[in-house]
């Protein structure tokens, strides 16, 4: 799936890009959508860290020449392990090498393993390179491990495994100026994801284009349904910048999530909420050393 494009994924991709460059070839990533759990366990599917478009952008940042997004349907899932390399070779006649993680399983019922893949590759004239899993704090990095951190707001731990900063992308929308009226103007970014970090307050960095130049500004954000002032059906990401705001309504913005400060709470009134926002701003300024 390459969900998250974490350090383990990056290690596999790097071997493929190096091989492609050495042989004047091209490197492609084969990924799937949807996750197999949507097919086999639809009542309790795995929630994805990244939607396909964001994943494609992340993969493109690692020297990947092209991406094949294979629909994961029953037809593809039923391909026997022993037939997979031949299937790939038919689809990609110039296939030279396959690069995978050492724990990769494939084929119907996940019966294929690395020794089988090596043997199938040998018969088809395709090199197989398997990369040992990358560890962090003594345990293998995995998308599952990252999901566990994200769902409880452990952003720093998740970011360490991702090898990057977790981010969201949304277009700034006009709001009711509730934050401005309280003295804390915000960028309103309607955003949701399959796998949601917990509702609450975060230290963030906002990136956007201003006059064709990439600009980054530090801020503090609330992600949630605003239980004190106006409960929303769809979670909203509201960012108060701690520096001058060069962004405006309609701007597509990337928000990097660095640290979880506290859970979203319902206060007994606007004044109590303002007092807490003041505390959150001070905490964020301390984190950013502003």
Secondary structure, 3 states (H helix, E strand, C coil): CCCCCCHHHHHHHHHHHHHHHHCCCCCEEEEEECCHHHHHCHHHCCCCCCCHHHHHHHHHCCCCCEEEEEECCHHHHCCCHHHHHHHHHHHCCCCCEEEEECCCCECHHHCECHHHHHHHHHHHCCEEEEECCCEECCEECCHHHHHHHHHCCCHHHHHHHHCCCCEEEEECECCCCHHHHCCCCCEEEECCCCCCCCCEEEEEEEEEEECCEEEEEEEEEEEECCCCCCCCCCCEEEEEECCCCCCCCCCEEEEEEEEEEEECCCCCCHHHHHHHHHHHHHHHHHHHCC
